[in-house]
């Protein structure tokens, strides 16, 4: 009978695996912590917005076409930024009212007469904005036109008629900061908020 010598086999302890696994979460948590720090840095660098003016007007008509036009115009105006020293133009910002943009015919005032035209209702948005602008002394209004007759959504003399190519609402941002305009409607009112961005 042949007797073979005993061979020593390497012994693998479970503790090595445990140590390796225990190190992995440590590395991951470090990576998560770094990512968290980066996110915090990005959040802290976000601009600060401070409201400096706001104004709201009531929509008296139930005309769905007019409400549709107001909604489109508010969307076009919303989130508009104006740097300090820059001139804002309502007509250049909103653009011409066309059927391709979704505008419909609604009441407008032309030569003191009420008629139907694409974009009827835009003047309520511009007039709401005008009243918010008047609350900031560092804004200089350089163009504004009254309607041919009194409108019911703002006090007399506080309206701002607009018509692309002929009548505009313009003002200069003479504050030391960039400003942003927020415009919205819920078909019952038009709301304008102006914030200073730092």
Secondary structure, 3 states (H helix, E strand, C coil): CCCCCCCCCCCCCHHHHHHHHHHHHHHHHHHHHHHHHHHHHHHHCCCCEEEEEEEEEECCCCCHHHHHHHHHHHHHHCCEEECCCCEEEHHHHHCCCCHHHCCCEEEEEECCEEEEEECCCHHHHHHHHHHHHCCCCCEEEEECCCCCCCCCCCCCCCCCCCECCCECCEEEECCCCEEEEEEEECCCEEEEEEEEEC
